[in-house]
Amino acid sequence: MRQPFAIRHFLKSEAAGGIILMGVAFLAIVIANSPLAPVYFSTLGRYIGGLSVLHWINDALMAVFFLLVGLEIKREFLVGQLSTWPSRALPGLAALGGMVVPGLIYVAFNVQSPETLRGWAIPAATDIAFALGVLSLLGSRVPISLKVFLTALAILDDLGAVIIIALFYTAKLNLLALLGALGVLVALVALNRFGHRKLPAYLLLGGLLWAFVLKSGVHATLAGVMLALTIPLTPPPGGVDEEEPPLNRLEHALHPWVAFLIIPVFGFANAGVSLAGVGPSALLASVPLGIMLGLFVGKQIGVFGFAWIAIRTGLADLPARATWLQLYGISLLCGIGFTMSLFIGLLAFPGSPGFQDQTKIGVLAGSLLAGTIGWLVLRLAPADRRD
């Protein structure tokens, strides 16, 4: 009975966080091209406790973001909008198309360069906070069913990104650290299976899991997802039905921190790119062009095309009170790939600042195009007036 409220609360917090993210990304670009640029870049490169400030943000703070992503994935698959196969059909197929087509477009521009081909997954991701931030500017013009569709699609998109990171962006493995991580994971599963419902034990073990994964060669942020999948979704034994499950409590506690602190900090630290000497021709290099077209062209073709096939073949229904033009507008917004796209770009081109800067240019250009055109389409699209 509480789920509609939870969904609306989620959408509201993500949308507000998306608006803040737009602001800090713009601020980062301004600072990176101002007299403060040396301070900005030197601060991010300063080492504290064996890691640079940028690595603490990308490996530690983003592990909390991935913990929240994992919690949302688990909840939606067990009791939420993705708990049945029919409810998964439309966002699932749309998410699949939105990952495959952008990746193919990027590959088409980089197939001759093994060095840049590693970035094929960069345009495959959708930034839910940014996309919902744009949607929030439209108010009630977009039906709630499309906002829920976008949220479900982005959650499945995040799941796909997690799998891609684990399979394709894992460095040389440290077997000892990997065994340590496996041991901690077994302990977390045991806590769940034996009915332990107190969060502190899970979080303490989660910190140890992160430390092992950091040393293992698997990206440290995946520790957040592994921890999330062990958090119980049932209330404590003997508790009343209204008592909130541990997973929900942790998810609600993390949401404001992730939306209003962690993601903005990540955006501020990673969006800054010097545009000195960068002209329109910079977008014609294979990396930024592949990313930009993957996000702007590939996402709309993949998401809308696969959704159209699902609806026309009877596998799914058009979201309630939504029109085809509005669905197309949502497909355009899926081309906003800011957070996860930048993150995958860092993994694809470690130690290559030039390619990382090209990634930022492509992501920013593609996301700006997708967000602007998507907003215009949804702003001008007539609403479905049927009762």
DAMOMO-V262849 format. One record per pair of residues at least 12 apart in sequence whose ideal C-beta (glycine too) atoms are under 10 Angstrom apart, sorted by the first residue. I is the first residue (numbers start at 1). GAP is how many residues later the second one is. Records with the same first field share a line. If there is no record, write none. Layout:
I=GAP ; GAP
This chain:
2=240 ; 242 ; 246
3=72 ; 76 ; 77 ; 78
4=140 ; 144
6=69 ; 74 ; 242 ; 245 ; 246
7=69 ; 73 ; 74 ; 137 ; 140 ; 141 ; 144 ; 145
8=136 ; 139 ; 140
9=243 ; 246
10=62 ; 70 ; 118 ; 122 ; 137 ; 138 ; 141 ; 241 ; 242 ; 245 ; 249
11=117 ; 121 ; 124 ; 125 ; 133 ; 136 ; 137 ; 139 ; 140
12=120 ; 124 ; 247
13=116 ; 119 ; 239 ; 242 ; 243 ; 245 ; 246 ; 247
14=113 ; 114 ; 115 ; 116 ; 117 ; 118 ; 119 ; 121 ; 122 ; 133 ; 136 ; 137 ; 140 ; 241 ; 244 ; 245 ; 249
15=113 ; 114 ; 115 ; 116 ; 117 ; 118 ; 119 ; 120 ; 121 ; 122 ; 132 ; 244
16=113 ; 116 ; 117 ; 120 ; 240 ; 243 ; 244
17=111 ; 112 ; 113 ; 115 ; 116 ; 238 ; 239 ; 241 ; 242 ; 243 ; 244 ; 245 ; 246 ; 247 ; 250
18=109 ; 110 ; 111 ; 112 ; 113 ; 114 ; 115 ; 116 ; 117 ; 118 ; 119 ; 241 ; 245 ; 318 ; 320 ; 321 ; 353
19=110 ; 111 ; 113 ; 114 ; 115 ; 117 ; 118
20=109 ; 113 ; 239 ; 240 ; 241 ; 243 ; 244 ; 247
21=106 ; 108 ; 109 ; 112 ; 238 ; 239 ; 242 ; 243 ; 245 ; 246 ; 247 ; 250 ; 317 ; 318
22=107 ; 108 ; 111 ; 112 ; 115 ; 242 ; 245 ; 314 ; 316 ; 345 ; 349
23=110 ; 241 ; 244 ; 245
24=239 ; 240 ; 241 ; 242 ; 243 ; 244 ; 245 ; 247 ; 248
25=105 ; 239 ; 242 ; 243 ; 245 ; 246 ; 247 ; 313 ; 314 ; 317 ; 335 ; 338 ; 339 ; 342 ; 343
26=241 ; 242 ; 245 ; 338
27=237 ; 240 ; 241 ; 244 ; 245
28=12 ; 236 ; 239 ; 240 ; 241 ; 242 ; 243 ; 244 ; 245 ; 332
29=239 ; 242 ; 243 ; 244 ; 245 ; 246 ; 331 ; 335
30=242
31=237 ; 240 ; 241
32=239 ; 240 ; 241 ; 242 ; 243 ; 244 ; 325 ; 328
33=239 ; 240 ; 241 ; 242 ; 243 ; 245
37=235 ; 237 ; 239
40=228 ; 229 ; 232 ; 234
41=13 ; 231 ; 233 ; 312
43=226
44=12 ; 13 ; 14 ; 224 ; 225 ; 226 ; 228
51=163 ; 169
53=216
54=212 ; 215 ; 216 ; 292
55=159 ; 165 ; 291
56=213
57=205 ; 208 ; 209 ; 211 ; 212 ; 213
58=161 ; 162 ; 163 ; 208 ; 211 ; 212 ; 284 ; 285 ; 288 ; 289
59=151 ; 154 ; 155 ; 160 ; 161 ; 162 ; 164 ; 287
60=147 ; 150 ; 154 ; 160 ; 161 ; 163 ; 164 ; 202
61=160 ; 196 ; 197 ; 200 ; 201 ; 202 ; 204 ; 205 ; 208
62=157 ; 158 ; 159 ; 162 ; 196 ; 200 ; 201 ; 203 ; 204 ; 208 ; 277 ; 278 ; 281 ; 284
63=143 ; 144 ; 146 ; 147 ; 150 ; 151 ; 156 ; 157 ; 158 ; 159 ; 160 ; 161 ; 162 ; 164 ; 199
64=142 ; 146 ; 157 ; 160 ; 190 ; 193 ; 194 ; 197 ; 198
65=93 ; 156 ; 159 ; 189 ; 192 ; 193 ; 194 ; 197 ; 198 ; 201 ; 274 ; 275 ; 278
66=92 ; 95 ; 96 ; 99 ; 153 ; 154 ; 155 ; 156 ; 157 ; 158 ; 159 ; 160 ; 161 ; 162 ; 192 ; 277
67=136 ; 139 ; 143 ; 154 ; 156 ; 157 ; 158 ; 159 ; 160 ; 161 ; 164 ; 183 ; 184 ; 187 ; 191
68=90 ; 156 ; 157 ; 160 ; 182 ; 183 ; 185 ; 186 ; 187 ; 189 ; 190 ; 191 ; 194 ; 195
69=59 ; 85 ; 86 ; 89 ; 90 ; 92 ; 93 ; 152 ; 155 ; 156 ; 159 ; 189 ; 271
70=88 ; 89 ; 92 ; 152 ; 153 ; 154 ; 155 ; 156 ; 157 ; 158 ; 159 ; 160 ; 161 ; 177 ; 181
71=153 ; 154 ; 156 ; 157 ; 158 ; 160 ; 162 ; 175 ; 176 ; 177 ; 179 ; 180 ; 181 ; 183 ; 184
72=56 ; 79 ; 82 ; 83 ; 86 ; 87 ; 156 ; 175 ; 179 ; 182 ; 183
73=82 ; 83 ; 85 ; 86 ; 89 ; 152 ; 155 ; 156
74=151 ; 154 ; 155 ; 156 ; 157 ; 159 ; 173 ; 177
75=80 ; 153 ; 156 ; 158 ; 170 ; 172 ; 173 ; 176
76=12 ; 15 ; 75 ; 76 ; 79 ; 80 ; 83
77=78 ; 79 ; 82
78=155 ; 156 ; 169
79=154 ; 166 ; 168 ; 169
80=68 ; 71 ; 72 ; 75
81=67 ; 68 ; 70 ; 71 ; 74
82=70 ; 73 ; 74 ; 77
85=230
86=229 ; 230 ; 231
87=61 ; 65 ; 229
88=64 ; 68 ; 228
89=218 ; 221 ; 222 ; 224 ; 225 ; 226 ; 227 ; 228
90=59 ; 62 ; 63 ; 216 ; 217 ; 220 ; 221 ; 225 ; 226 ; 227 ; 228 ; 229 ; 237
91=57 ; 58 ; 59 ; 60 ; 61 ; 62 ; 63 ; 64 ; 65 ; 66 ; 212 ; 216 ; 219 ; 225 ; 228
92=60 ; 61 ; 64 ; 67 ; 68 ; 214 ; 218 ; 223 ; 224
93=60 ; 63 ; 209 ; 210 ; 212 ; 213 ; 214 ; 215 ; 216 ; 217 ; 218 ; 220 ; 222 ; 223
94=55 ; 56 ; 58 ; 59 ; 62 ; 63 ; 205 ; 208 ; 209 ; 210 ; 211 ; 212 ; 213 ; 214 ; 215 ; 216 ; 217 ; 222 ; 233 ; 236 ; 237 ; 240
95=29 ; 31 ; 57 ; 58 ; 59 ; 60 ; 61 ; 62 ; 63 ; 64 ; 65 ; 207 ; 208 ; 211 ; 212 ; 239
96=57 ; 60 ; 61 ; 64 ; 206 ; 207 ; 210 ; 214
97=56 ; 201 ; 202 ; 203 ; 204 ; 205 ; 206 ; 207 ; 208 ; 209 ; 210 ; 211 ; 212 ; 213 ; 234 ; 237
98=25 ; 26 ; 27 ; 28 ; 55 ; 56 ; 58 ; 59 ; 62 ; 197 ; 200 ; 201 ; 202 ; 203 ; 204 ; 205 ; 206 ; 207 ; 208 ; 209 ; 233 ; 236 ; 237 ; 239
99=22 ; 24 ; 25 ; 26 ; 27 ; 57 ; 58 ; 61 ; 62 ; 65 ; 199 ; 200 ; 203 ; 204 ; 207
100=24 ; 60 ; 198 ; 202 ; 206
101=22 ; 23 ; 193 ; 196 ; 197 ; 198 ; 199 ; 200 ; 201 ; 202 ; 204 ; 205
102=18 ; 19 ; 20 ; 21 ; 22 ; 23 ; 24 ; 188 ; 189 ; 191 ; 192 ; 193 ; 194 ; 195 ; 196 ; 197 ; 198 ; 199 ; 200 ; 201 ; 232 ; 233 ; 235 ; 239 ; 264
103=16 ; 17 ; 18 ; 19 ; 20 ; 21 ; 61 ; 187 ; 191 ; 195 ; 199
104=16 ; 19 ; 20 ; 190 ; 194 ; 197 ; 198
105=15 ; 18 ; 184 ; 185 ; 186 ; 187 ; 188 ; 189 ; 190 ; 191 ; 192 ; 193 ; 194 ; 196 ; 197
106=13 ; 14 ; 15 ; 16 ; 17 ; 18 ; 180 ; 181 ; 183 ; 184 ; 185 ; 186 ; 187 ; 188 ; 189 ; 192 ; 256
107=12 ; 13 ; 183 ; 187
108=178 ; 182 ; 185 ; 186 ; 190
109=175 ; 176 ; 177 ; 178 ; 179 ; 180 ; 181 ; 182 ; 183 ; 184 ; 185
110=175 ; 176 ; 177 ; 179 ; 180 ; 181
111=175 ; 179
112=174
113=173 ; 174
115=172 ; 234 ; 237 ; 240
116=169 ; 170 ; 171 ; 174 ; 232 ; 233 ; 236 ; 239 ; 242 ; 243
117=169 ; 170 ; 173 ; 231
118=50 ; 51 ; 226 ; 227 ; 229 ; 230 ; 231 ; 232 ; 234 ; 237
119=167 ; 168 ; 171 ; 172 ; 175 ; 222 ; 225 ; 226 ; 228 ; 229 ; 230 ; 236 ; 237 ; 239 ; 240 ; 243
120=44 ; 48 ; 170 ; 171 ; 174 ; 224 ; 228
121=39 ; 40 ; 43 ; 44 ; 46 ; 47 ; 48 ; 173 ; 219 ; 220 ; 223 ; 224 ; 226 ; 227
122=165 ; 168 ; 169 ; 172 ; 173 ; 215 ; 218 ; 219 ; 220 ; 221 ; 222 ; 223 ; 224 ; 225 ; 226 ; 227 ; 237 ; 240 ; 241 ; 244
123=167 ; 168 ; 169 ; 170 ; 171 ; 172 ; 173 ; 174 ; 175 ; 176 ; 179 ; 212 ; 214 ; 218 ; 221 ; 222 ; 236 ; 239 ; 240 ; 243 ; 244
124=33 ; 36 ; 37 ; 40 ; 170 ; 171 ; 174 ; 175 ; 178 ; 213 ; 216 ; 217 ; 220
125=29 ; 32 ; 33 ; 35 ; 36 ; 39 ; 170 ; 174 ; 209 ; 211 ; 212 ; 213 ; 214 ; 215 ; 216 ; 217 ; 218 ; 219 ; 220 ; 238
126=24 ; 27 ; 28 ; 29 ; 30 ; 31 ; 32 ; 34 ; 35 ; 169 ; 173 ; 177 ; 207 ; 208 ; 209 ; 210 ; 211 ; 212 ; 213 ; 214 ; 215 ; 241 ; 244
127=27 ; 30 ; 31 ; 136 ; 140 ; 168 ; 206 ; 207 ; 208 ; 209 ; 210 ; 211 ; 212 ; 213 ; 214 ; 215 ; 236 ; 240 ; 243 ; 244
128=22 ; 23 ; 25 ; 26 ; 27 ; 29 ; 30 ; 135 ; 206 ; 208 ; 211 ; 212
129=25 ; 129 ; 130 ; 134 ; 135 ; 138 ; 207 ; 209 ; 210
130=133 ; 137 ; 203 ; 206 ; 207 ; 208 ; 209 ; 237 ; 240 ; 241
131=16 ; 19 ; 20 ; 22 ; 23 ; 199 ; 201 ; 202 ; 203 ; 204 ; 205 ; 206 ; 207 ; 236 ; 239 ; 240 ; 243
132=15 ; 18 ; 19 ; 22 ; 127 ; 201 ; 204
133=200 ; 203 ; 238
134=195 ; 198 ; 199 ; 202 ; 233 ; 236 ; 237 ; 238 ; 240 ; 241 ; 244
135=12 ; 15 ; 16 ; 194 ; 195 ; 198 ; 239 ; 240 ; 243
137=234 ; 238 ; 241 ; 242
138=191 ; 236 ; 237 ; 240 ; 241 ; 243
140=243
141=185 ; 188 ; 237 ; 238 ; 239 ; 240 ; 241 ; 242
142=179 ; 180 ; 184 ; 187 ; 188 ; 191 ; 236 ; 237 ; 239 ; 241
143=176 ; 177 ; 178 ; 179 ; 180 ; 183 ; 240 ; 241
144=175 ; 176 ; 177 ; 178
145=172 ; 173 ; 174 ; 175 ; 176 ; 177 ; 181 ; 239
146=172 ; 173 ; 174 ; 175 ; 176 ; 177 ; 180 ; 181 ; 183 ; 184 ; 187 ; 232
147=172 ; 183
148=171 ; 172
149=158 ; 167 ; 169 ; 170 ; 171 ; 173 ; 178 ; 181
150=153 ; 169 ; 180 ; 181 ; 183 ; 184
153=150 ; 154 ; 177 ; 178 ; 181
154=179 ; 180 ; 182 ; 186
157=142 ; 146 ; 177 ; 180 ; 183
158=67 ; 181 ; 182
159=66
160=180
161=176 ; 179 ; 180 ; 182 ; 183
162=57 ; 59 ; 60 ; 62 ; 63 ; 64 ; 178
163=59 ; 62
164=176 ; 180 ; 183
165=53 ; 54 ; 56 ; 57 ; 60 ; 175 ; 178 ; 179 ; 182
166=52 ; 53 ; 56 ; 59 ; 60
168=176 ; 179 ; 180
169=49 ; 50 ; 53 ; 174 ; 175 ; 177 ; 178 ; 179 ; 181
170=46 ; 47 ; 48 ; 49 ; 52 ; 177
171=45 ; 46 ; 47 ; 48 ; 176 ; 179
172=44 ; 45
173=43 ; 44 ; 45
174=38 ; 39 ; 40 ; 41 ; 42 ; 43 ; 44
175=41 ; 42
176=36 ; 39 ; 40
177=34 ; 35 ; 36 ; 37 ; 38 ; 39 ; 40 ; 41
178=34 ; 35 ; 37 ; 38 ; 39 ; 40
179=33 ; 37
180=28 ; 29 ; 31 ; 32 ; 33 ; 35 ; 36
181=27 ; 28 ; 29 ; 30 ; 31 ; 32 ; 33 ; 34 ; 35 ; 37 ; 41 ; 42 ; 45
182=27 ; 30 ; 34 ; 44
183=25 ; 26 ; 29
184=21 ; 22 ; 23 ; 24 ; 25 ; 26 ; 27 ; 28 ; 29 ; 39 ; 42 ; 43
185=20 ; 21 ; 24 ; 27 ; 28 ; 38 ; 41 ; 42 ; 44 ; 45
186=44
187=14 ; 15 ; 18 ; 21 ; 22 ; 43
188=13 ; 14 ; 17 ; 18 ; 20 ; 21 ; 38 ; 39 ; 41 ; 42 ; 43
189=37 ; 40 ; 41
190=40
191=14 ; 39 ; 40 ; 41
192=37 ; 38 ; 39 ; 40 ; 41 ; 42 ; 54
193=37 ; 39
195=37 ; 39 ; 41 ; 42
196=36 ; 40 ; 41 ; 50
197=34 ; 35 ; 37 ; 38 ; 39 ; 40 ; 42 ; 46 ; 48 ; 49 ; 50 ; 52
198=34 ; 38 ; 48
199=32 ; 33 ; 47 ; 48 ; 50 ; 51 ; 54
202=25 ; 26 ; 28 ; 29 ; 30 ; 44 ; 45 ; 48
203=24 ; 28 ; 47
205=22 ; 25
206=17 ; 18 ; 20 ; 21 ; 22 ; 24 ; 25
207=16 ; 20
208=15
209=13 ; 14 ; 15 ; 17 ; 18 ; 21
210=12 ; 13 ; 14 ; 16 ; 17
211=12
213=13 ; 14
219=124 ; 127 ; 128
221=122 ; 126
224=30
227=23
228=19 ; 22 ; 23 ; 26
229=18
230=17
231=14 ; 15 ; 16 ; 17 ; 18 ; 19 ; 20
232=13 ; 14 ; 15 ; 18
233=12 ; 13 ; 14 ; 15 ; 18
234=12 ; 13
235=13 ; 14
262=77
263=75 ; 76
266=72 ; 73 ; 76 ; 77
267=71 ; 72 ; 75
269=73
270=68 ; 69 ; 72 ; 73 ; 75 ; 76 ; 86 ; 89 ; 90 ; 93
271=67 ; 68 ; 71 ; 89 ; 92 ; 93
272=85 ; 88
273=80 ; 83 ; 84 ; 85 ; 86 ; 87 ; 88 ; 90 ; 91
274=83 ; 86
275=82 ; 85 ; 86 ; 89
278=79 ; 80 ; 83
282=75 ; 76 ; 79 ; 80 ; 83
283=75 ; 78 ; 79 ; 82 ; 83
285=69 ; 70 ; 73 ; 76 ; 77
286=72 ; 76
287=58 ; 61 ; 62 ; 67 ; 68 ; 69 ; 70 ; 71 ; 72 ; 74 ; 75
288=67 ; 69 ; 70 ; 71 ; 72 ; 73 ; 74 ; 75 ; 76 ; 77 ; 78
289=69 ; 72 ; 73 ; 76 ; 77
290=68 ; 72 ; 76
291=46 ; 50 ; 54 ; 67 ; 68 ; 69 ; 70 ; 71 ; 72 ; 73 ; 74 ; 75 ; 76
292=43 ; 69 ; 70 ; 71 ; 72 ; 73 ; 74 ; 75 ; 76 ; 77 ; 78
293=42 ; 69 ; 72 ; 73 ; 76
294=41 ; 43 ; 47 ; 68 ; 69 ; 72
295=37 ; 39 ; 40 ; 41 ; 42 ; 43 ; 46 ; 67 ; 68 ; 69 ; 70 ; 71 ; 72 ; 73 ; 74 ; 75 ; 76
296=36 ; 39 ; 40 ; 41 ; 69 ; 70 ; 71 ; 72 ; 73 ; 74 ; 75 ; 76 ; 77 ; 78
297=38 ; 69 ; 72 ; 73
298=36 ; 37 ; 68
299=32 ; 33 ; 34 ; 35 ; 36 ; 37 ; 38 ; 67 ; 71 ; 75
300=28 ; 29 ; 30 ; 31 ; 32 ; 33 ; 34 ; 35 ; 70 ; 73 ; 74 ; 77
301=30
302=29 ; 32 ; 33
303=24 ; 25 ; 27 ; 28 ; 29 ; 30 ; 31 ; 32
304=20 ; 23 ; 24 ; 25 ; 26 ; 27 ; 28 ; 30
305=26
306=25
307=12 ; 17 ; 20 ; 21 ; 23 ; 24
308=16 ; 19 ; 20 ; 23
311=13 ; 16
318=66
319=65
320=64 ; 66
321=62 ; 63 ; 64 ; 65 ; 66
322=59 ; 61 ; 62
323=58 ; 59 ; 60 ; 61 ; 62 ; 63
324=57 ; 60
325=52 ; 53 ; 55 ; 56 ; 57 ; 58 ; 59
326=51 ; 52 ; 55 ; 56 ; 57 ; 58
327=51 ; 54
328=46 ; 49 ; 50 ; 53
329=44 ; 45 ; 46 ; 47 ; 48 ; 49 ; 50 ; 51 ; 52
330=44 ; 47 ; 48
331=39 ; 43 ; 46
332=37 ; 38 ; 39 ; 40 ; 41 ; 42 ; 43 ; 44 ; 45 ; 46
333=34 ; 37 ; 38 ; 40 ; 41 ; 42 ; 44 ; 45
334=36 ; 40
335=31 ; 32 ; 33 ; 34 ; 35 ; 36 ; 38 ; 39
336=27 ; 30 ; 31 ; 32 ; 33 ; 34 ; 35 ; 36 ; 38
337=25 ; 26 ; 27 ; 29 ; 30 ; 33
338=22 ; 25 ; 26 ; 28 ; 29 ; 30 ; 33
339=24 ; 28
340=23
341=18 ; 19 ; 21 ; 22 ; 23 ; 25 ; 26
342=14 ; 17 ; 18 ; 21 ; 22 ; 25
344=15 ; 19
345=12 ; 13 ; 14 ; 15 ; 17 ; 18
346=13 ; 14
